């Protein structure tokens, strides 16, 4: 279970890094909005995953 959670967290940083790189290249505020949305979405996904795997 720890390995799955670690892999999910590792994969969650890839879109964030890509968005930051695109934001630096484009210089637009859209990337910042997308970054915040992506962070909230992945955090909620991890919380739901933890809730459903820990419930017995």
Secondary structure as UniProt FT lines:
FT   HELIX           2..26
FT   HELIX           30..54
//
